[in-house]
């Protein structure tokens, strides 16, 4: 066993690069999470941690505390982040070859990149080692390229924004001011072209639908339809899509869509690149990255509080959720604030767990779930005096009344009186 690989993946958060040059990533397939060799650059879904299971085997865990496990479905041995507690199907033998690592699952087969239904799954599939079974360990922190979050402003003065249109997410020049749905990253693609990606890991793609060429954040893994040729004109950018047409603001049915529609560049094809910055932190600066704990108070005077939530059904897992129960500060109302990217903040508990948006039963709860923060833990400061926060789903945090207990949820499309919070120093 090559000590270099063991040292690298036991010293902290690591990533694994497959032979196709893409990183292991947690993706979604048929409403379940699976591991795929899907991401050309590192993002929050590529983070993993390793723990010794025995003197011969290891566990691999996501920052969301899910153990990777071999899961057989329809005769296929997928690798999925499926287990809250590890069992034998979570144990992998670790070895090395050609300065890369090799994993053997509990069924005796090697983990391999497998091309199946257009996706590159990681499966316990091969009887013998080949190039598809060799994975390069990468130090996540050193190789994660910091990407500034940017926004695109159209000629009408409105920003590109992700909008739900009859169940499809499309991009429109819709927002007069910046919010979470206006955030994009630009990444290098092939032959001098670029990818545009959302913080949620979706690649923007040219999509032909009912005679129109929409621009939509649809792809988990980029393809040729996600590549855009970049030009500069008059200090603004011009984008040429896979269909050979220029991306433009198109007014259709009273809506300002962004489409790959123009044969020639005109004023509607020019987009200003804007640094993503919303409100100043204001008074929050006194508490950010500080050892001083804070408490968060709703407009009704109740404090956020971390509560162990008992599931309604025996097959559900326990969760730790933010509720609003007390008019007085209690120990579970204590939080610390950290600065996130581009005007966003993170909330951390004294147990070093991060608050995160969690979708459960059509609700967008704020829960204590993450050891390592990701995009779901980032809250945009819309207003800092009477604090207003927007989650990654574009909705505002709000005090929600519920018969089983009032909760904090990322639930409101528009700001109302229940979306305002006071930040105060914590005192026991």
C-alpha positions as CSV (number, residue, x, y, z in Angstrom):
1,X,0.0,0.0,0.0
2,X,1.4,3.4,-1.0
3,X,1.6,5.5,2.2
4,X,1.1,8.7,0.2
5,X,-2.5,7.9,-0.7
6,X,-3.4,6.8,2.8
7,X,-1.8,9.9,4.3
8,X,-3.7,12.2,1.9
9,X,-7.1,10.8,2.4
10,X,-6.8,10.5,6.2
11,X,-5.7,14.0,6.8
12,X,-8.9,15.8,6.1
13,X,-11.5,16.4,3.4
14,X,-10.5,14.8,0.1
15,X,-11.9,14.3,-3.4
16,X,-11.4,11.4,-5.9
17,X,-10.8,12.0,-9.6
18,X,-11.8,9.2,-12.0
19,X,-10.1,8.2,-15.3
20,X,-12.5,10.5,-17.3
21,X,-11.0,13.5,-15.4
22,X,-14.2,14.1,-13.4
23,X,-14.5,14.0,-9.7
24,X,-16.7,11.7,-7.6
25,X,-19.8,13.6,-6.7
26,X,-23.1,13.0,-4.9
27,X,-25.7,13.1,-7.7
28,X,-29.4,12.4,-7.8
29,X,-31.0,9.6,-9.8
30,X,-34.6,8.6,-9.5
31,X,-35.1,10.4,-6.2
32,X,-32.1,8.8,-4.6
33,X,-28.5,10.0,-4.1
34,X,-25.8,8.0,-5.9
35,X,-22.0,8.5,-6.4
36,X,-21.0,9.5,-10.0
37,X,-17.8,10.6,-11.7
38,X,-19.7,13.8,-12.8
39,X,-18.0,17.0,-11.9
40,X,-15.2,18.5,-14.0
41,X,-14.3,20.9,-11.2
42,X,-14.6,20.6,-7.4
43,X,-17.7,21.8,-5.6
44,X,-19.4,21.0,-2.3
45,X,-20.8,17.7,-3.6
46,X,-17.3,16.3,-4.1
47,X,-16.2,16.3,-0.5
48,X,-15.6,13.1,1.4
49,X,-13.9,11.9,4.6
50,X,-12.4,8.6,5.4
51,X,-12.3,6.6,8.6
52,X,-10.7,3.3,9.5
53,X,-13.3,0.5,9.9
54,X,-10.8,-2.2,10.8
55,X,-7.1,-3.0,10.1
56,X,-8.1,-4.0,6.6
57,X,-11.1,-1.8,5.6
58,X,-12.2,1.9,5.6
59,X,-15.5,3.8,5.7
60,X,-16.1,6.8,3.4
61,X,-18.5,9.5,4.7
62,X,-20.0,12.7,3.2
63,X,-20.0,15.9,5.2
64,X,-23.7,15.3,5.7
65,X,-22.8,12.3,7.9
66,X,-24.0,9.7,5.3
67,X,-21.8,6.6,4.9
68,X,-21.1,5.4,1.4
69,X,-22.6,1.9,1.0
70,X,-22.9,-0.7,-1.7
71,X,-26.6,-0.9,-2.5
72,X,-27.9,-3.5,-5.0
73,X,-30.9,-2.4,-7.1
74,X,-32.1,-4.5,-10.1
75,X,-28.9,-6.4,-10.1
76,X,-26.6,-3.3,-10.1
77,X,-24.3,-2.6,-7.2
78,X,-24.5,1.1,-6.9
79,X,-22.4,3.2,-4.4
80,X,-24.7,5.5,-2.5
81,X,-24.4,7.8,0.5
82,X,-27.2,5.8,2.1
83,X,-26.4,4.9,5.7
84,X,-26.6,6.9,9.0
85,X,-24.8,4.1,10.8
86,X,-22.1,2.0,9.0
87,X,-22.5,-1.7,8.4
88,X,-20.6,-4.3,6.4
89,X,-21.7,-2.9,3.1
90,X,-20.0,0.4,4.0
91,X,-16.6,-1.2,4.4
92,X,-14.1,-1.0,1.5
93,X,-10.6,-2.5,1.2
94,X,-8.2,0.2,0.2
95,X,-5.1,-0.5,-2.0
96,X,-3.0,1.4,-4.5
97,X,-1.6,1.0,-8.0
98,X,0.3,3.4,-10.2
99,X,0.1,6.1,-7.5
100,X,-3.7,5.9,-7.5
101,X,-6.2,4.2,-5.1
102,X,-8.3,1.2,-5.6
103,X,-11.4,0.1,-3.6
104,X,-12.8,-3.3,-3.1
105,X,-16.5,-3.6,-1.9
106,X,-17.9,-6.2,0.4
107,X,-19.1,-8.2,-2.6
108,X,-15.4,-8.7,-3.6
109,X,-15.6,-6.5,-6.7
110,X,-13.6,-3.4,-7.5
111,X,-15.2,0.0,-7.5
112,X,-15.2,1.3,-11.1
113,X,-16.5,4.1,-13.3
114,X,-19.4,2.6,-15.3
115,X,-21.1,4.4,-18.2
116,X,-24.8,3.6,-17.7
117,X,-27.8,5.4,-19.3
118,X,-25.7,8.5,-20.2
119,X,-24.2,8.8,-16.6
120,X,-20.9,7.8,-15.2
121,X,-21.8,5.9,-12.1
122,X,-19.4,4.6,-9.5
123,X,-20.3,0.9,-8.9
124,X,-18.9,-2.2,-7.3
125,X,-18.6,-3.8,-10.7
126,X,-15.2,-5.2,-11.9
127,X,-13.7,-8.6,-11.2
128,X,-10.3,-7.4,-12.3
129,X,-8.6,-4.0,-12.0
130,X,-8.5,-1.8,-15.1
131,X,-8.1,1.9,-15.7
132,X,-11.7,2.6,-14.7
133,X,-10.9,1.3,-11.2
134,X,-8.1,3.7,-10.5
135,X,-8.9,6.9,-8.7
136,X,-6.6,9.8,-8.0
137,X,-7.0,11.2,-4.4
138,X,-7.0,15.0,-4.3
139,X,-6.7,17.4,-1.4
140,X,-10.1,19.2,-1.5
141,X,-9.1,22.4,0.3
142,X,-5.9,22.9,-1.8
143,X,-7.5,22.1,-5.2
144,X,-10.9,23.8,-4.8
145,X,-10.6,26.8,-7.0
146,X,-12.2,29.8,-5.4
147,X,-14.9,31.1,-7.8
148,X,-16.3,34.6,-7.3
149,X,-20.0,34.5,-7.6
150,X,-21.2,36.9,-10.3
151,X,-24.4,38.1,-11.8
152,X,-25.4,39.1,-15.3
153,X,-27.3,42.3,-16.0
154,X,-29.3,42.6,-19.3
155,X,-29.9,45.7,-21.4
156,X,-33.2,46.3,-19.5
157,X,-31.3,46.8,-16.3
158,X,-32.6,43.5,-14.8
159,X,-30.5,40.6,-13.7
160,X,-30.5,37.0,-15.0
161,X,-32.6,35.0,-12.5
162,X,-33.7,31.4,-12.3
163,X,-37.5,31.3,-12.5
164,X,-39.8,28.3,-12.3
165,X,-42.0,28.1,-15.5
166,X,-44.6,25.3,-15.4
167,X,-42.2,22.9,-13.6
168,X,-39.1,23.9,-15.6
169,X,-36.4,26.2,-14.4
170,X,-35.5,28.8,-17.0
171,X,-33.4,31.9,-17.0
172,X,-35.0,35.3,-17.4
173,X,-33.9,38.9,-17.1
174,X,-36.3,39.3,-14.3
175,X,-34.9,40.8,-11.1
176,X,-34.3,44.5,-10.6
177,X,-32.2,43.8,-7.5
178,X,-29.9,40.9,-6.7
179,X,-31.0,37.8,-4.7
180,X,-30.0,34.2,-4.3
181,X,-31.5,33.2,-7.7
182,X,-29.2,35.6,-9.5
183,X,-25.9,33.8,-8.6
184,X,-23.7,32.2,-11.2
185,X,-20.1,30.8,-11.5
186,X,-18.1,30.8,-14.7
187,X,-15.8,27.8,-15.2
188,X,-13.4,26.9,-18.1
189,X,-14.6,24.4,-20.6
190,X,-12.9,23.0,-23.7
191,X,-11.3,25.0,-26.5
192,X,-11.5,28.3,-24.8
193,X,-15.2,28.0,-24.1
194,X,-16.9,28.4,-20.7
195,X,-19.5,26.7,-18.5
196,X,-21.9,28.7,-16.4
197,X,-23.0,27.0,-13.2
198,X,-25.3,27.7,-10.3
199,X,-24.1,27.4,-6.7
200,X,-26.4,24.3,-6.5
201,X,-24.2,22.5,-9.0
202,X,-26.5,22.8,-12.1
203,X,-24.9,23.7,-15.4
204,X,-26.6,26.2,-17.6
205,X,-27.5,24.6,-20.9
206,X,-29.1,25.5,-24.3
207,X,-32.4,23.6,-24.4
208,X,-34.6,23.5,-27.5
209,X,-38.3,23.3,-26.3
210,X,-41.4,23.9,-28.5
211,X,-39.6,25.9,-31.1
212,X,-37.6,28.1,-28.8
213,X,-34.0,27.8,-27.6
214,X,-34.1,28.5,-23.9
215,X,-31.2,28.9,-21.5
216,X,-31.8,26.7,-18.5
217,X,-29.9,25.4,-15.4
218,X,-30.6,21.7,-16.1
219,X,-27.5,19.6,-16.2
220,X,-25.8,17.7,-13.4
221,X,-23.0,16.9,-15.7
222,X,-21.9,19.3,-18.5
223,X,-22.1,18.4,-22.1
224,X,-21.6,20.3,-25.4
225,X,-24.9,22.1,-24.9
226,X,-23.5,23.7,-21.7
227,X,-20.5,25.2,-23.6
228,X,-20.6,28.9,-24.5
229,X,-18.1,30.8,-26.6
230,X,-17.2,34.1,-24.9
231,X,-16.7,37.5,-26.6
232,X,-16.1,41.0,-25.2
233,X,-17.8,44.0,-26.8
234,X,-18.2,47.5,-25.4
235,X,-17.0,46.3,-22.0
236,X,-19.7,43.7,-21.8
237,X,-19.9,40.0,-22.6
238,X,-21.5,38.2,-25.5
239,X,-22.2,34.5,-25.4
240,X,-22.6,32.1,-28.4
241,X,-24.4,28.9,-27.7
242,X,-24.0,25.4,-29.1
243,X,-26.6,26.1,-31.8
244,X,-24.4,28.8,-33.3
245,X,-26.7,31.6,-32.1
246,X,-26.0,34.4,-29.7
247,X,-27.6,34.5,-26.3
248,X,-30.1,37.4,-26.1
249,X,-32.9,38.9,-24.0
250,X,-36.1,37.9,-25.8
251,X,-39.4,39.4,-24.8
252,X,-42.0,36.6,-25.2
253,X,-45.5,36.8,-23.9
254,X,-44.6,39.8,-21.7
255,X,-41.7,37.9,-20.2
256,X,-38.0,38.7,-20.7
257,X,-36.5,35.3,-21.4
258,X,-32.8,34.6,-22.0
259,X,-32.5,32.5,-25.2
260,X,-30.0,31.4,-27.7
261,X,-31.8,33.2,-30.5
262,X,-29.8,35.8,-32.5
263,X,-27.9,35.3,-35.7
264,X,-26.2,38.7,-35.3
265,X,-25.0,40.6,-32.2
266,X,-27.3,43.5,-31.1
267,X,-27.8,45.4,-27.9
268,X,-30.0,42.6,-26.4
269,X,-27.0,40.3,-26.6
270,X,-24.7,42.4,-24.4
271,X,-24.6,41.5,-20.7
272,X,-22.8,43.3,-17.9
273,X,-20.9,41.1,-15.5
274,X,-21.6,42.3,-11.9
275,X,-19.9,41.3,-8.7
276,X,-22.6,39.6,-6.6
277,X,-23.0,41.8,-3.5
278,X,-26.3,42.7,-1.9
279,X,-26.5,44.4,1.5
280,X,-23.7,45.4,3.7
281,X,-23.4,43.4,6.9
282,X,-23.9,46.5,9.0
283,X,-24.3,45.6,12.7
284,X,-23.6,41.9,11.8
285,X,-20.0,42.8,11.4
286,X,-19.7,42.9,15.2
287,X,-20.6,39.3,15.4
288,X,-19.2,37.7,12.3
289,X,-16.2,35.3,12.8
290,X,-16.2,36.4,16.4
291,X,-16.1,34.2,19.6
292,X,-19.1,36.1,20.9
293,X,-22.2,33.9,20.7
294,X,-25.5,35.4,19.4
295,X,-29.2,34.6,19.7
296,X,-31.8,35.2,17.0
297,X,-35.2,36.7,18.0
298,X,-38.4,36.7,15.9
299,X,-40.8,39.6,15.6
300,X,-43.1,37.9,18.1
301,X,-40.2,37.9,20.6
302,X,-39.4,34.2,20.5
303,X,-35.8,32.9,20.2
304,X,-34.5,30.4,17.6
305,X,-33.7,27.2,19.5
306,X,-32.2,23.9,18.5
307,X,-34.6,21.0,19.2
308,X,-34.3,17.2,18.8
309,X,-37.2,16.4,16.7
310,X,-38.9,13.0,17.1
311,X,-40.1,11.5,13.8
312,X,-43.8,10.8,13.2
313,X,-43.0,7.3,11.7
314,X,-40.7,4.6,13.0
315,X,-38.8,4.4,9.7
316,X,-37.9,8.1,9.8
317,X,-34.6,9.3,11.2
318,X,-34.4,11.8,14.1
319,X,-33.5,15.3,13.1
320,X,-32.3,18.4,14.9
321,X,-34.4,21.3,13.9
322,X,-34.5,25.1,14.6
323,X,-37.8,25.9,16.3
324,X,-39.1,29.0,18.0
325,X,-40.4,28.0,21.5
326,X,-39.0,30.3,24.2
327,X,-39.3,34.0,25.1
328,X,-36.1,33.5,27.1
329,X,-32.6,32.6,26.0
330,X,-31.8,28.9,26.7
331,X,-28.5,27.1,26.1
332,X,-29.8,25.7,22.8
333,X,-30.5,29.2,21.5
334,X,-26.8,29.9,21.2
335,X,-25.2,30.3,17.8
336,X,-22.0,31.7,16.2
337,X,-21.9,33.5,12.8
338,X,-19.3,33.0,10.1
339,X,-18.9,35.0,6.9
340,X,-19.7,33.1,3.7
341,X,-19.1,34.1,0.1
342,X,-20.5,37.2,-1.5
343,X,-22.7,38.7,1.2
344,X,-23.7,35.4,2.8
345,X,-23.5,34.2,6.4
346,X,-23.3,30.8,8.1
347,X,-24.8,29.8,11.5
348,X,-22.8,27.4,13.6
349,X,-23.8,25.7,16.9
350,X,-21.5,25.3,19.8
351,X,-21.2,21.7,18.8
352,X,-19.7,22.9,15.5
353,X,-22.6,21.8,13.3
354,X,-24.0,24.2,10.7
355,X,-27.6,25.2,10.1
356,X,-28.8,24.1,6.7
357,X,-31.9,24.1,4.6
358,X,-33.4,20.6,4.4
359,X,-36.4,19.6,2.2
360,X,-38.7,17.2,4.0
361,X,-42.4,16.5,3.3
362,X,-42.8,19.6,1.1
363,X,-41.3,21.8,3.9
364,X,-38.0,23.7,3.8
365,X,-36.9,23.3,7.4
366,X,-33.8,24.9,8.9
367,X,-31.9,22.0,10.5
368,X,-28.6,21.3,12.2
369,X,-27.1,18.8,9.8
370,X,-23.7,19.6,8.4
371,X,-20.1,19.2,9.7
372,X,-18.8,21.0,6.7
373,X,-20.8,23.9,5.3
374,X,-22.1,23.8,1.7
375,X,-24.4,25.9,-0.4
376,X,-27.5,24.8,1.6
377,X,-25.9,26.4,4.7
378,X,-25.4,29.8,3.1
379,X,-27.9,32.6,3.9
380,X,-27.9,35.8,2.0
381,X,-28.2,39.0,4.0
382,X,-30.9,41.0,2.3
383,X,-31.3,43.5,5.1
384,X,-29.0,43.8,8.1
385,X,-30.8,46.2,10.5
386,X,-33.9,44.2,11.0
387,X,-32.3,41.0,9.6
388,X,-33.8,39.4,6.5
389,X,-32.2,36.2,5.2
390,X,-32.7,34.4,1.9
391,X,-31.8,30.7,1.5
392,X,-30.3,28.9,-1.5
393,X,-33.8,28.0,-2.8
394,X,-34.6,31.7,-3.3
395,X,-37.1,31.9,-0.4
396,X,-36.9,34.0,2.7
397,X,-36.4,32.6,6.2
398,X,-39.6,32.9,8.2
399,X,-41.2,32.0,11.5
400,X,-43.8,29.4,10.5
401,X,-46.6,28.4,12.9
402,X,-47.3,24.7,13.1
403,X,-49.5,22.5,15.4
404,X,-46.4,20.4,16.3
405,X,-44.3,23.4,17.0
406,X,-43.3,26.7,15.4
407,X,-40.3,26.3,13.1
408,X,-38.0,28.4,11.0
409,X,-38.3,27.6,7.3
410,X,-37.0,28.9,4.0
411,X,-40.6,29.3,2.9
412,X,-41.7,32.8,1.8
413,X,-41.7,34.1,-1.7
414,X,-42.1,37.6,-0.5
415,X,-40.9,39.3,2.7
416,X,-43.6,39.7,5.4
417,X,-43.5,40.6,9.1
418,X,-42.5,37.0,10.0
419,X,-39.3,37.3,7.9
420,X,-37.6,39.9,10.2
421,X,-35.2,38.9,12.9
422,X,-33.2,40.6,15.5
423,X,-29.6,39.5,16.2
424,X,-28.7,40.0,19.9
425,X,-25.7,39.0,22.0
426,X,-26.3,35.7,23.8
427,X,-26.4,35.8,27.6
428,X,-27.2,32.8,29.8
